[in-house]
C-alpha cells in the first residue's frame, strides 16, 4: 500500500501545536530542510501576498514533503483551480483566504476533496505518492486523508459564522487573519489563543531575516 504522511495533520490529530512559518522571500527548495531543522511543522507558501509563481510553489512543496515538513500553500482566492493546481503539483494542503460564509466553505470543501466527499478531478501519477502506479480508489483515499484544507477568516462576518464553517465536512482547520481582524478588534487573537488554537502561523522569513540582520548590525556597531 502506498504511504503518505502530513506532519501538520499528525500534530493536529494528536491535539498538539502545529507550527508553521510563512515564506515571502525564500524561493529555493532548500528552505524546506532549513525550516524543518528550525523546528517547524509546516510551510506557509504564500501565493496571495507575494510574487511567487505556481512553479516555484510546487518545487518547494515537493522538496518539503521529501524533507518531512508539510507544504501548505495559501492560494490567491477561492476559485477552485487555484487550489487544485497546487494540490495536483505536490502540496499537502491549501489555505483559502477570505471565506465569510458556509456556502463558500462548502464549495471549497467539495472542490478540494476527491469523490465521494467532493468532486476534485483525479489525475494519474501524483507527486505526493512519488508518481507510483496506485489504484485510483487507494490513491484518492490516501491523498484525501492527508490533505489539509484550511480556511482563513478575515472579517467580523466570518468570525460570526466560524462555528458553522468549522462544522463542514472536509474542512480541517480555520486560520484567523489577524492582520485584517486587528483593524476591527486587536484583542481577538489573544482570545482565540486562550480558546485553544492549535494551527499556528508563527512568523515569516522576512520578519526573521530583518530581526537577525538588525541584531547583528547593532552588535557589530557596538564594537566600535
C-alpha positions in Angstrom: 0.0 0.0 0.0 1.2 3.5 -0.9 2.2 5.6 2.1 1.8 9.3 2.8 2.2 11.4 5.9 1.3 15.0 6.6 3.3 16.2 9.6 1.0 19.1 10.3 -2.1 16.9 10.3 -0.4 14.4 12.6 0.1 17.1 15.2 -3.5 18.4 14.9 -4.9 14.9 15.2 -2.9 14.4 18.4 -4.1 17.7 19.8 -0.7 19.2 19.6 0.5 22.6 18.2 1.2 22.6 14.5 3.6 25.5 14.0 4.2 27.0 10.6 6.4 29.6 9.0 5.4 31.9 6.2 7.6 32.1 3.1 7.7 35.5 1.4 11.3 35.9 0.4 12.6 32.3 0.1 12.5 30.9 -3.5 14.7 27.8 -3.3 13.6 24.3 -2.3 16.3 24.0 0.4 14.2 26.3 2.6 12.2 23.2 3.5 15.2 21.4 5.1 16.3 24.6 6.9 12.9 25.3 8.4 12.5 21.6 9.5 15.8 22.0 11.3 14.5 25.2 12.9 11.6 23.2 14.4 8.6 24.0 12.2 5.9 21.5 11.2 4.6 23.2 8.1 5.5 25.8 5.5 3.0 28.6 4.7 3.8 29.1 1.0 2.2 32.4 0.1 0.7 32.9 -3.4 -1.7 35.7 -2.2 0.5 38.5 -0.9 3.6 37.5 -2.9 5.1 37.5 -6.3 6.0 33.8 -6.1 4.7 31.8 -9.0 3.0 28.4 -9.2 6.0 26.5 -10.4 8.2 27.8 -7.5 5.5 26.8 -5.0 5.3 23.3 -6.4 9.1 22.8 -6.4 9.2 23.9 -2.7 6.2 21.7 -2.0 7.8 18.5 -3.4 11.1 19.2 -1.6 9.2 19.9 1.7 7.3 16.6 1.6 10.5 14.7 1.0 12.1 16.6 3.9 9.3 15.8 6.4 7.7 19.2 6.7 4.2 19.8 5.4 3.9 22.2 2.4 0.7 24.2 2.8 0.0 26.8 0.1 -2.1 29.9 0.5 -3.8 30.5 -2.8 -4.8 33.9 -4.1 -8.6 33.3 -4.0 -11.2 30.6 -3.5 -11.5 29.9 -7.2 -11.3 26.1 -7.5 -8.4 25.9 -9.9 -6.1 27.9 -7.7 -6.3 25.2 -5.0 -6.5 22.1 -7.2 -3.4 23.1 -9.3 -1.1 23.3 -6.2 -2.6 20.2 -4.8 -2.0 18.3 -8.0 1.5 19.7 -8.0 2.5 18.3 -4.7 1.1 20.5 -1.8 -0.2 18.6 1.2 -2.7 21.3 1.9 -4.1 24.7 1.0 -5.1 27.8 2.8 -8.1 29.6 1.2 -8.4 33.3 2.0 -11.4 35.5 2.6 -14.0 32.8 3.5 -17.0 34.6 5.1 -19.9 32.1 4.9 -21.0 28.5 4.9 -21.9 28.4 1.3 -18.4 29.4 0.2 -16.8 27.0 2.6 -19.0 24.1 1.3 -17.9 24.9 -2.3 -14.3 24.9 -1.3 -14.6 21.6 0.5 -16.3 20.0 -2.4 -13.7 21.2 -5.0 -10.7 20.1 -2.9 -11.9 16.6 -1.9 -12.0 13.6 -4.1 -15.2 11.6 -4.6 -17.3 10.6 -2.7 -16.5 13.5 -0.4 -16.3 16.0 -3.2 -15.7 16.4 -6.9 -12.0 17.1 -7.2 -10.7 15.7 -10.6 -8.3 12.7 -10.4 -5.0 12.8 -12.3 -2.7 9.9 -12.9 0.7 9.9 -11.1 0.6 12.1 -8.0 3.8 13.6 -6.6 2.5 13.0 -3.1 2.8 9.3 -3.9 6.1 9.6 -5.7 4.3 9.1 -9.0 3.8 5.4 -8.2 1.2 3.4 -10.1 -1.5 3.1 -7.4 -5.2 2.0 -7.9 -7.3 5.2 -8.2 -9.5 4.4 -5.2 -6.5 3.7 -3.0 -4.6 6.8 -4.2 -7.5 9.2 -3.7 -8.3 7.8 -0.2 -4.7 8.2 0.9 -4.2 11.7 -0.6 -7.6 12.9 0.6 -6.9 11.7 4.1 -3.5 13.5 4.3 -4.6 16.8 2.6 -5.1 19.7 4.9 -7.9 22.2 4.0 -7.6 25.4 5.9 -10.0 28.4 5.6 -9.0 31.9 6.5 -11.5 34.0 8.5 -10.6 37.7 8.0 -13.7 39.7 8.7 -16.3 40.1 11.5 -18.9 38.3 9.4 -16.5 35.3 9.1 -16.0 35.2 12.8 -19.7 35.2 13.4 -20.0 32.2 11.1 -16.9 30.4 12.4 -18.7 27.6 14.3 -20.9 26.7 11.3 -17.9 26.9 8.9 -15.8 24.7 11.1 -18.5 22.0 11.2 -18.4 21.5 7.4 -17.2 18.0 6.4 -13.9 18.2 4.7 -12.6 21.4 6.4 -9.7 20.6 8.8 -8.8 24.0 10.4 -9.6 27.7 10.5 -6.8 30.3 10.3 -7.6 33.7 11.8 -6.4 36.5 9.6 -5.1 38.7 12.5 -3.6 41.4 10.2 -7.1 42.1 8.8 -9.0 41.5 12.0 -6.8 43.8 14.1 -8.4 46.7 12.2 -11.7 45.8 13.9 -10.6 44.3 17.2 -6.9 43.9 18.3 -7.8 41.7 21.2 -9.3 38.9 19.1 -6.1 37.0 18.6 -5.4 36.6 22.3 -9.0 35.4 22.7 -8.5 32.6 20.1 -5.2 31.5 21.7 -6.9 31.3 25.0 -9.7 29.2 23.4 -7.1 26.6 22.3 -5.9 27.4 18.8 -3.5 24.7 17.6 -2.8 25.6 14.0 -0.3 28.4 14.4 1.5 30.6 11.8 4.5 31.7 13.9 6.0 34.4 11.8 7.6 34.6 8.3 11.0 34.5 6.7 11.2 38.3 6.1 10.5 39.2 9.7 13.1 36.8 11.0 15.7 37.9 8.4 15.2 41.5 9.3 15.3 40.8 13.1 18.5 38.8 12.7 20.1 41.4 10.4 19.3 44.3 12.7 20.6 42.5 15.8 23.9 41.6 14.0 24.3 45.1 12.7 23.7 46.6 16.2 26.2 44.1 17.7 28.9 44.9 15.3 28.4 48.7 15.5 28.6 48.4 19.3 32.1 47.1 19.0 33.4 50.4 17.5 
